[in-house]
Amino acid sequence: MKRIGFCINSLEMGGAEKLLVDIINTLSETKEYEIFLLTKVKSNSYFYNKIKDKVKYFYLLEKEETNNILSRLKNSMMKRMQFKKFAEDLDIIIDFLDCDFYKYIKKVKNKKRIAWLHLSYRELQKRKKIEKKIYYYDKVIVIADDMEKEIKSETENLNIHKIYNLLDFSMIDKKLEENREKLPKEKYFLTVCRLNEEQKDVTTLINVFSLYKGNDKLLIIGDGEDRKKLEKLCKEKKLENKIKFLGTLSNPYIFMKCAECFILSSKTEGFGLVIAEALYCGTKVISSNCPVGPREILLDGKIGELFKVGDEKELLDKLNNISQKEYDKNLIEQSLKRYSKEEFIKKFKEVIEC
Protein backbone atom coordinates (compact mmCIF):
# COMPACT_ATOMS: atom_id res chain seq x y z
CA MET A 1 0.00 0.00 0.00
CA LYS A 2 1.57 3.27 -1.13
CA ARG A 3 1.87 6.07 1.40
CA ILE A 4 0.91 9.36 -0.20
CA GLY A 5 1.18 12.74 1.53
CA PHE A 6 -0.72 15.83 0.35
CA CYS A 7 0.48 19.32 1.34
CA ILE A 8 -1.85 22.32 1.18
CA ASN A 9 -1.77 25.71 2.92
CA SER A 10 -5.12 25.27 4.63
CA LEU A 11 -8.45 23.49 4.40
CA GLU A 12 -10.59 26.60 4.62
CA MET A 13 -13.17 27.31 1.91
CA GLY A 14 -11.93 27.37 -1.68
CA GLY A 15 -12.02 25.47 -4.96
CA ALA A 16 -8.65 23.75 -4.55
CA GLU A 17 -9.48 22.84 -0.96
CA LYS A 18 -12.81 21.31 -1.99
CA LEU A 19 -11.11 19.43 -4.80
CA LEU A 20 -8.52 17.94 -2.43
CA VAL A 21 -11.29 16.76 -0.11
CA ASP A 22 -13.00 15.05 -3.08
CA ILE A 23 -9.69 13.48 -4.16
CA ILE A 24 -8.96 12.14 -0.67
CA ASN A 25 -12.45 10.70 -0.40
CA THR A 26 -12.11 9.09 -3.83
CA LEU A 27 -8.67 7.58 -3.15
CA SER A 28 -9.83 6.37 0.24
CA GLU A 29 -12.61 4.38 -1.44
CA THR A 30 -10.05 2.41 -3.46
CA LYS A 31 -8.36 1.15 -0.24
CA GLU A 32 -5.06 1.14 -2.16
CA TYR A 33 -3.37 4.07 -0.45
CA GLU A 34 -2.48 5.25 3.03
CA ILE A 35 -3.14 8.98 2.92
CA PHE A 36 -1.30 11.64 4.91
CA LEU A 37 -2.24 15.33 5.00
CA LEU A 38 -0.26 18.41 5.99
CA THR A 39 -1.48 22.00 6.42
CA LYS A 40 0.51 25.03 7.53
CA VAL A 41 -1.72 25.73 10.54
CA LYS A 42 -3.86 23.29 12.52
CA SER A 43 -7.32 23.03 11.00
CA ASN A 44 -10.75 22.20 12.35
CA SER A 45 -12.63 23.45 9.32
CA TYR A 46 -15.73 22.08 7.59
CA PHE A 47 -13.52 20.55 4.88
CA TYR A 48 -11.10 18.99 7.35
CA ASN A 49 -13.93 17.35 9.28
CA LYS A 50 -15.15 15.70 6.07
CA ILE A 51 -11.90 13.72 5.75
CA LYS A 52 -10.37 13.59 9.23
CA ASP A 53 -11.11 9.85 9.59
CA LYS A 54 -9.45 9.07 6.25
CA VAL A 55 -6.04 10.68 6.72
CA LYS A 56 -3.10 10.82 9.08
CA TYR A 57 -3.06 14.52 9.82
CA PHE A 58 -0.05 16.80 10.43
CA TYR A 59 0.36 20.56 10.65
CA LEU A 60 3.38 22.84 10.81
CA LEU A 61 2.06 25.16 13.52
CA GLU A 62 -0.69 25.06 16.14
CA LYS A 63 -1.82 28.60 15.29
CA GLU A 64 -0.97 31.55 13.03
CA GLU A 65 2.44 33.15 13.44
CA THR A 66 2.98 36.49 15.14
CA ASN A 67 5.44 39.21 14.09
CA ASN A 68 7.60 38.67 17.17
CA ILE A 69 11.15 37.91 15.94
CA LEU A 70 11.97 35.32 18.62
CA SER A 71 8.65 33.63 18.06
CA ARG A 72 9.24 33.47 14.31
CA LEU A 73 12.67 31.91 14.80
CA LYS A 74 11.21 29.29 17.09
CA ASN A 75 8.38 28.65 14.65
CA SER A 76 10.82 28.26 11.77
CA MET A 77 12.55 25.41 13.58
CA MET A 78 9.21 23.89 14.53
CA LYS A 79 7.99 23.93 10.92
CA ARG A 80 11.08 22.17 9.64
CA MET A 81 10.76 19.51 12.34
CA GLN A 82 7.06 18.98 11.66
CA PHE A 83 7.59 18.67 7.92
CA LYS A 84 10.35 16.12 8.44
CA LYS A 85 8.06 14.13 10.72
CA PHE A 86 5.27 14.26 8.13
CA ALA A 87 7.53 13.18 5.26
CA GLU A 88 9.64 10.45 6.87
CA ASP A 89 7.36 7.47 6.16
CA LEU A 90 5.97 8.61 2.80
CA ASP A 91 6.57 7.12 -0.63
CA ILE A 92 5.16 10.13 -2.50
CA ILE A 93 4.79 13.79 -1.50
CA ILE A 94 2.27 15.84 -3.47
CA ASP A 95 2.53 19.61 -3.14
CA PHE A 96 -1.10 20.12 -4.04
CA LEU A 97 -1.35 23.86 -4.61
CA ASP A 98 1.18 25.46 -6.93
CA CYS A 99 4.49 24.66 -5.19
CA ASP A 100 3.65 26.38 -1.89
CA PHE A 101 5.81 23.89 0.07
CA TYR A 102 8.80 23.84 -2.24
CA LYS A 103 11.26 25.19 0.36
CA TYR A 104 10.61 22.07 2.44
CA ILE A 105 10.22 19.61 -0.42
CA LYS A 106 13.44 20.62 -2.17
CA LYS A 107 15.38 19.16 0.78
CA VAL A 108 13.56 15.82 0.72
CA LYS A 109 15.56 12.85 -0.57
CA ASN A 110 14.47 9.39 -1.73
CA LYS A 111 10.80 10.34 -2.10
CA LYS A 112 8.84 10.94 -5.27
CA ARG A 113 8.00 14.67 -5.31
CA ILE A 114 5.02 15.89 -7.31
CA ALA A 115 3.77 19.44 -7.90
CA TRP A 116 0.06 19.85 -8.71
CA LEU A 117 -0.67 23.13 -10.51
CA HIS A 118 -4.09 24.78 -10.56
CA LEU A 119 -3.53 28.06 -12.40
CA SER A 120 -2.12 29.27 -15.68
CA TYR A 121 1.66 28.82 -15.64
CA ARG A 122 2.14 32.43 -16.74
CA GLU A 123 -0.10 33.59 -13.91
CA LEU A 124 1.92 31.52 -11.46
CA GLN A 125 5.11 33.06 -12.77
CA LYS A 126 3.72 36.49 -11.90
CA ARG A 127 2.29 35.55 -8.51
CA LYS A 128 4.74 33.01 -7.15
CA LYS A 129 7.84 33.05 -9.41
CA ILE A 130 7.15 29.39 -9.97
CA GLU A 131 9.81 28.99 -12.64
CA LYS A 132 12.40 29.07 -9.85
CA LYS A 133 10.65 26.28 -7.96
CA ILE A 134 9.25 23.84 -10.48
CA TYR A 135 12.52 21.97 -11.10
CA TYR A 136 12.61 20.68 -7.52
CA TYR A 137 9.83 18.23 -8.42
CA ASP A 138 10.10 14.88 -10.16
CA LYS A 139 6.70 15.26 -11.82
CA VAL A 140 4.28 18.08 -12.51
CA ILE A 141 0.51 17.58 -12.73
CA VAL A 142 -1.53 20.10 -14.73
CA ILE A 143 -5.30 20.19 -15.13
CA ALA A 144 -5.82 21.59 -18.63
CA ASP A 145 -4.33 21.41 -22.12
CA ASP A 146 -3.45 25.13 -22.14
CA MET A 147 -1.44 24.75 -18.93
CA GLU A 148 0.61 21.98 -20.47
CA LYS A 149 1.24 24.04 -23.62
CA GLU A 150 2.31 27.08 -21.57
CA ILE A 151 4.80 25.11 -19.51
CA LYS A 152 6.28 23.28 -22.48
CA SER A 153 6.74 26.57 -24.34
CA GLU A 154 8.74 28.09 -21.48
CA THR A 155 10.56 25.21 -19.77
CA GLU A 156 12.58 22.12 -20.62
CA ASN A 157 13.01 18.64 -19.20
CA LEU A 158 9.93 18.60 -16.98
CA ASN A 159 7.92 15.41 -16.55
CA ILE A 160 4.39 16.78 -17.14
CA HIS A 161 1.09 14.89 -16.77
CA LYS A 162 -2.48 16.10 -17.23
CA ILE A 163 -5.22 14.98 -14.84
CA TYR A 164 -8.62 16.63 -15.09
CA ASN A 165 -10.25 17.70 -11.84
CA LEU A 166 -12.85 15.22 -10.73
CA LEU A 167 -16.58 15.65 -10.21
CA ASP A 168 -18.44 13.57 -7.64
CA PHE A 169 -21.57 12.96 -9.70
CA SER A 170 -23.21 10.75 -7.06
CA MET A 171 -22.81 13.50 -4.43
CA ILE A 172 -24.38 16.06 -6.77
CA ASP A 173 -27.27 13.68 -7.48
CA LYS A 174 -27.95 13.40 -3.74
CA LYS A 175 -27.83 17.17 -3.31
CA LEU A 176 -30.28 17.64 -6.18
CA GLU A 177 -32.82 15.55 -4.29
CA GLU A 178 -32.79 17.84 -1.26
CA ASN A 179 -35.61 20.20 -0.33
CA ARG A 180 -36.03 23.15 -2.71
CA GLU A 181 -38.12 25.39 -0.47
CA LYS A 182 -35.40 28.04 -0.21
CA LEU A 183 -35.25 28.65 -3.96
CA PRO A 184 -36.59 32.02 -5.14
CA LYS A 185 -39.84 32.02 -7.06
CA GLU A 186 -38.54 34.50 -9.63
CA LYS A 187 -36.31 33.55 -12.55
CA TYR A 188 -32.64 34.13 -11.88
CA PHE A 189 -29.11 33.93 -13.20
CA LEU A 190 -26.44 32.47 -10.95
CA THR A 191 -22.74 32.71 -10.22
CA VAL A 192 -20.84 30.65 -7.65
CA CYS A 193 -17.31 31.72 -6.74
CA ARG A 194 -14.93 32.99 -4.11
CA LEU A 195 -15.38 36.78 -3.88
CA ASN A 196 -11.82 37.73 -4.74
CA GLU A 197 -11.70 40.38 -7.45
CA GLU A 198 -8.06 39.81 -8.31
CA GLN A 199 -9.24 36.60 -9.93
CA LYS A 200 -13.03 36.41 -10.18
CA ASP A 201 -14.09 39.83 -11.58
CA VAL A 202 -17.66 39.82 -10.27
CA THR A 203 -17.48 43.61 -10.79
CA THR A 204 -17.88 43.11 -14.54
CA LEU A 205 -20.93 40.92 -13.96
CA ILE A 206 -22.52 43.52 -11.66
CA ASN A 207 -21.82 46.32 -14.15
CA VAL A 208 -23.44 44.29 -16.92
CA PHE A 209 -26.42 43.43 -14.78
CA SER A 210 -27.01 47.15 -14.16
CA LEU A 211 -27.57 47.43 -17.93
CA TYR A 212 -29.63 44.27 -18.30
CA LYS A 213 -33.31 45.07 -18.93
CA GLY A 214 -34.79 41.66 -18.17
CA ASN A 215 -36.67 40.76 -14.99
CA ASP A 216 -34.29 37.98 -13.92
CA LYS A 217 -32.49 38.34 -10.61
CA LEU A 218 -28.79 37.61 -10.11
CA LEU A 219 -27.85 35.31 -7.22
CA ILE A 220 -24.26 35.25 -6.01
CA ILE A 221 -23.22 32.22 -3.97
CA GLY A 222 -19.85 32.46 -2.25
CA ASP A 223 -17.91 34.61 0.15
CA GLY A 224 -14.53 36.24 0.36
CA GLU A 225 -12.48 39.31 1.14
CA ASP A 226 -14.18 41.49 -1.47
CA ARG A 227 -17.80 40.79 -0.55
CA LYS A 228 -18.36 44.14 1.19
CA LYS A 229 -16.86 46.02 -1.74
CA LEU A 230 -19.15 44.21 -4.18
CA GLU A 231 -22.21 44.78 -1.99
CA LYS A 232 -21.30 48.48 -1.88
CA LEU A 233 -21.09 48.56 -5.69
CA CYS A 234 -24.57 47.02 -5.92
CA LYS A 235 -25.91 49.64 -3.53
CA GLU A 236 -24.32 52.47 -5.54
CA LYS A 237 -25.97 51.13 -8.69
CA LYS A 238 -29.30 50.65 -6.87
CA LEU A 239 -29.30 46.92 -7.55
CA GLU A 240 -30.15 45.66 -4.05
CA ASN A 241 -33.46 44.26 -5.28
CA LYS A 242 -31.97 42.63 -8.37
CA ILE A 243 -28.74 41.13 -6.99
CA LYS A 244 -28.66 38.94 -3.88
CA PHE A 245 -25.57 37.72 -2.02
CA LEU A 246 -26.32 34.32 -0.46
CA GLY A 247 -22.92 33.61 1.09
CA THR A 248 -21.40 30.13 1.20
CA LEU A 249 -23.97 27.34 0.83
CA SER A 250 -23.49 23.61 1.35
CA ASN A 251 -25.76 22.88 -1.61
CA PRO A 252 -25.35 25.24 -4.57
CA TYR A 253 -26.43 22.50 -6.99
CA ILE A 254 -30.16 22.98 -6.52
CA PHE A 255 -29.66 26.64 -7.36
CA MET A 256 -27.66 25.63 -10.45
CA LYS A 257 -30.33 23.24 -11.69
CA CYS A 258 -33.09 25.84 -11.46
CA ALA A 259 -31.14 28.82 -12.80
CA GLU A 260 -31.86 30.27 -16.23
CA CYS A 261 -28.11 30.37 -16.77
CA PHE A 262 -24.85 30.00 -14.86
CA ILE A 263 -22.28 32.78 -15.37
CA LEU A 264 -18.55 32.79 -14.66
CA SER A 265 -16.80 36.14 -15.24
CA SER A 266 -13.28 35.31 -14.03
CA LYS A 267 -10.03 36.93 -15.16
CA THR A 268 -8.24 33.63 -14.58
CA GLU A 269 -9.22 30.17 -13.34
CA GLY A 270 -7.60 27.11 -11.88
CA PHE A 271 -9.88 25.18 -14.20
CA GLY A 272 -13.39 26.43 -13.52
CA LEU A 273 -14.84 23.06 -12.56
CA VAL A 274 -17.93 24.89 -11.34
CA ILE A 275 -18.77 25.22 -15.06
CA ALA A 276 -18.79 21.43 -15.41
CA GLU A 277 -20.94 21.18 -12.28
CA ALA A 278 -23.47 23.58 -13.80
CA LEU A 279 -23.51 21.60 -17.05
CA TYR A 280 -24.11 18.38 -15.10
CA CYS A 281 -27.05 20.07 -13.37
CA GLY A 282 -28.54 20.76 -16.82
CA THR A 283 -27.90 24.51 -16.78
CA LYS A 284 -26.82 26.72 -19.66
CA VAL A 285 -23.43 28.38 -19.15
CA ILE A 286 -21.84 31.69 -20.07
CA SER A 287 -18.16 32.02 -19.16
CA SER A 288 -15.27 34.36 -19.76
CA ASN A 289 -12.70 32.85 -22.09
CA CYS A 290 -10.04 33.15 -19.40
CA PRO A 291 -7.01 30.96 -18.86
CA VAL A 292 -7.05 28.07 -18.24
CA GLY A 293 -10.21 25.97 -18.25
CA PRO A 294 -13.48 27.38 -19.55
CA ARG A 295 -12.74 27.05 -23.27
CA GLU A 296 -11.67 23.43 -22.80
CA ILE A 297 -14.69 22.55 -20.64
CA LEU A 298 -17.11 24.22 -23.07
CA LEU A 299 -15.50 22.57 -26.11
CA ASP A 300 -14.59 25.88 -27.76
CA GLY A 301 -18.13 27.18 -27.32
CA LYS A 302 -19.99 24.12 -28.61
CA ILE A 303 -21.75 23.45 -25.29
CA GLY A 304 -21.82 26.95 -23.77
CA GLU A 305 -21.07 30.59 -24.44
CA LEU A 306 -17.65 32.28 -24.14
CA PHE A 307 -16.91 36.01 -23.97
CA LYS A 308 -13.70 38.03 -23.80
CA VAL A 309 -12.49 38.68 -20.25
CA GLY A 310 -13.92 41.98 -18.98
CA ASP A 311 -15.94 42.68 -22.15
CA GLU A 312 -19.18 44.04 -20.72
CA LYS A 313 -20.87 44.57 -24.09
CA GLU A 314 -20.25 41.00 -25.22
CA LEU A 315 -21.44 39.58 -21.89
CA LEU A 316 -24.60 41.70 -22.05
CA ASP A 317 -25.31 40.36 -25.55
CA LYS A 318 -24.86 36.82 -24.27
CA LEU A 319 -27.26 37.45 -21.38
CA ASN A 320 -29.90 38.88 -23.71
CA ASN A 321 -29.72 35.91 -26.09
CA ILE A 322 -29.07 32.93 -23.82
CA SER A 323 -32.75 31.92 -23.55
CA GLN A 324 -32.80 31.21 -27.31
CA LYS A 325 -29.69 29.01 -27.27
CA GLU A 326 -29.85 25.21 -27.40
CA TYR A 327 -26.97 22.76 -26.91
CA ASP A 328 -26.43 19.10 -27.76
CA LYS A 329 -27.25 17.20 -24.56
CA ASN A 330 -25.48 14.05 -25.75
CA LEU A 331 -22.31 16.02 -26.44
CA ILE A 332 -22.49 17.54 -22.96
CA GLU A 333 -22.98 14.12 -21.38
CA GLN A 334 -20.01 12.67 -23.26
CA SER A 335 -17.77 15.62 -22.37
CA LEU A 336 -18.52 15.29 -18.65
CA LYS A 337 -17.13 11.75 -18.55
CA ARG A 338 -13.66 13.35 -18.50
CA TYR A 339 -14.33 14.32 -14.88
CA SER A 340 -15.64 11.01 -13.52
CA LYS A 341 -14.12 9.27 -10.51
CA GLU A 342 -13.19 6.29 -12.67
CA GLU A 343 -11.26 8.44 -15.15
CA PHE A 344 -9.55 10.33 -12.32
CA ILE A 345 -8.39 7.15 -10.56
CA LYS A 346 -7.07 5.73 -13.84
CA LYS A 347 -5.02 8.87 -14.59
CA PHE A 348 -3.81 9.23 -11.00
CA LYS A 349 -2.49 5.66 -10.96
CA GLU A 350 -0.66 6.25 -14.23
CA VAL A 351 1.14 9.25 -12.75
CA ILE A 352 2.19 7.81 -9.40
CA GLU A 353 3.11 4.36 -10.65
CA CYS A 354 5.18 5.24 -13.69
N, C-alpha and C positions, 0 to 999 in steps of 0.2 A: 504494500500500500504506500503510494507516494505521499510524502509530506510537503504540502504546499502552503507557503505563507504569503498572505496579501498585506500590503502596506497602503494605508490611505490616511490623509491628514486627520479626518474626523468622520463620524457617521451621523452628522447633523443632516438636515434636509438638503437635497440636491439631486440632480439627475445621475451623476456618477455614483453617488452614495446609494441611491435606490438600485442602480444597476448592479453594484457589487453585492448587495443583499440578495438580489435575484440569482446572481451567479453562484453565490455560496449555497443558497437553497437548492439550486439545480445540481451542483456537484455533490452535495450531501446526499441527494436521492440516489446517486449512482453507487454509493458505498465503496468507491474505489480510491478515495483520497482522505487523508487526515488533514484537516484544514486549520491553519493558524491565522490569526488576525492581529495586526498592529495598528494602533492610532497614535497620534502625537500626544493627545491628552486623554485621560480616562473618560470613557463615555457611558452614559446611561440613557441614551436617546431612544426614540421610537424605533429607529432602524436597528440599533444594536440589540434591542430586546427581541426583535424578530429572528435573530440568528444566534443569540448567546448560547443556546444549547447545542449548537452545531460547530462551534469553533473553540480552539484554545486561544484565549484572549490575552494580549499583552498591550501595554501602553508605555510611552516614554516618560511621561510625567503624570502625577496625580492631578494637578490643576494647572491652569495657565501660568506662564512665567510672569514675573514682575521685572521692573527696570533696575532693581538693585543689582549692582555689579557682582557682589559676593554671591548672591543668590543665583545669578546667571552662570557664574563659573561652576558652582556646585551642580546646577541643573545640567550643564554641558557634560560633565562627567557621568551623571546619572543616565542621561539619554544614551550615551555610548554603551554603558553597561547593560541597559535594558534592551538595546537593539541586539547586542551580542547574545544575550540570553534568548531572545526571540529567534535568532537565526541559527543557533548552534545545532539543532536537530533537524533542520529543513533540508529537503532535496532541491527545492525550487523556491526562489523568492520573486514575487511579482510586485513590482512598484506600480500600483494600479492607476495612479493619476499623474501622468505627465512628468515623471522623474523627480517627484518631490523629495524622495529619500535617497537621492544619488550619493550624497556625501557620506552616508553610512554604507550603502551598497557597494560603492567603489572599493571599499576595503575588505569586502567579503571574498574569501577564497574557497574553491572546491564546491561551489554551489552554482546551479544554473540561475542566472539573473535575467529577468525579463522586464522590460518597460512596456506599459500599456498606455497608449496615447489616445486622447479623447478630443483633441482640438486640431485645427489646421496646423501643420508644421510651421508655416510662416508666422502664424499667430503666436505659437509657442516660442519661436525665436525672439519675437518682440517682448513677450511677457516674462519669459523665464530663461532666455539665452540657452535654449535646450541643446543647441549644436555643440556646446561645450561639455554636455553631460551624456549625450546619447551613446557615445562609444564605450561607456563603462558597462554596457549591457550586452549579453550574449545574443539576445533576440529582442525584436521590437514588434509589438502587436499594434496594428492600426485598425480602424473600424470603417473605413470607406476607401473607395478607389482613388479619389482625389488626394487623400492623405498619402497614400503609397506613391503616387506620381510626384507629389511635392518633395517627399523625402529623397526619392531616387534621383530627382533632378539636382539636388543640392548636396548630397552626401555620397560616399562610396563605402563599399565593404560592410554594409549593415545587413543582418539577417532579418528580413521583414516578412511578417505574416499578417494576413487580413482575417479578422473574425468579426462578423456583424454582431452588434448588440442583440441580446435576446429579448423576446417578448413572452411573458407567461400568459398564454392564451387562456388556460383553464382558470387562472385567477381572475382575469378580466371577465370571463363568462359568469363566474360567481358574483362578481360585483354588479354585473348588469341585471342580475335577478333581484337585487336589493330594492327596498321601498323607494318609490319615486315621489313621495309626497312633497319633498323640498324643492322640486323643480319649479321654475317660474311658469306661469300660464302663457305668458307672451312668447313670441318667437324671439330667438336670440342667436347671436354669433358668440363664439367662445375662443379664448386663448388660455393656455395653461403653461406657466413658466415661472422661473425664479425672477423676482423683480429687481434685476440688476441691469441698469441701462447701458453699462459699458458693453454688454453682450446682447441683451434682449431687445432693446429699442421699442418698448411699448409706447414711447412718446409718438413715434410715427403712426402707430395704430390709433391712438387717441386723437391726433390731429386729423387723420382721415375720417374718423367717426364723427368729428364735429362738422364735417362737410356732407356726410351721408344723409340722404333725405328719407330713407326708409323708416319704418316703425320698429324694426328689430332693435333689441337691446344688445349691449356688449357685456358679457360676463368675463371677469378676469379671476382665474383661480391661481393662487400662488402667493408667496410673500417674499420679502427681501428688503435690503437696505434702502431701496429707492421707492418703497411703497408710498410714503408720505408725500414725496415730491410728485409722484404721479397722481395721487388723490388731489393735491393742490392744483395741478394742471387741469384736471377735470372740473374742479370748482371754478377756476378762472374762465373756462370755456362754457360754463353753465351746463355741464353734462351729467350732473349728479343723478338725474332721473333716467338717463340713458345708459350709463356705465356703472356697473356694480363690482366692487372688489369683494370676493368671497373668502380670501385668505387661503390657507392650505387645507385641503380636504382629503380625507382618506379614500374617497371614491369619486374621482373626477370622471369616471367612465360613463356613468349614467348621464352626466351633463354632455359628454361628447356625443353619445348616441342620439340625443334629442336636439342637438344644435342644428341650426340651418347650415352652418359651416364652421370649421375650425381654422383659426388663423395663427400663423407663426410669423413674426415680423423681425426676427433676429438679425444682428449684424454678422454674427458668427455662431456656429453650433459645434458641439461635440459630435453629434450625429443627427440630433433632432428626432429621436425615437418616438417622441410624443406624436409626431406626424403619423408614424406607422400605427400607433395605438388608436388614433382617430380613424384611420382607414379601416382598422379591424372592427371598430364600433359602427361602421357603415356611414361615416360622416364625410362630406365633401371637405376638401382641404385647399387653402390658399397659403402659400409660404413664400418668404423671401428666398431668392436664389443665392443664399449665403454659403460660404464654405463652412463645413464640408459634408453635409448629408442630404439636405432636402432634394436636390436635383436627382440624386441617386435613388432615394426612396420613391420619389414621384415619377420615376422612369422618364426623365427629361420632359415632364409635363403631360405625359400620356394619361396619368391617373390622378392628376390634381393640377392646380394652377401655381405658376411661379411668377414672381415680380422682382424687379431690380431692388436691391437693398436700399431702403430709405426713399424710394420713389412713391410719393404720396398719390400722385395722379394715377399711376398704373394700378396701385392697390385699390383706389376708389373705383376705378373701372372694373376691377375684378369683383369687388363687393356688389356692384350694381348688376353684374351679369351672372353671378354664380348660380342663381336659382334656375337658370336656363341650361346649365351645363349637365351633361350626362357622361358617365365613365363606365368602362367595361368591367363589370363586377368579377368576371372570371379572371381577367388580367390582374386585378387587385388581389384576389385570393391567391393566385399563383405567386405573385411578388412577395406576399407576406410570409411564405414558407421559408424565406431566407432567414427569418428571425425566430424560428421555432427552437424549442429546447433540444430536439434531436439534432438539428443542424449545428447548434452551438456546441454541444458535447462532442460531436464528430470533429469539428474544427479545432476545439480546444485540445483534444487528445493528440491530434496531428502535430500541434505546436510543441507540447510539452514532452512528447515521446520521441521526436525526431532529433 
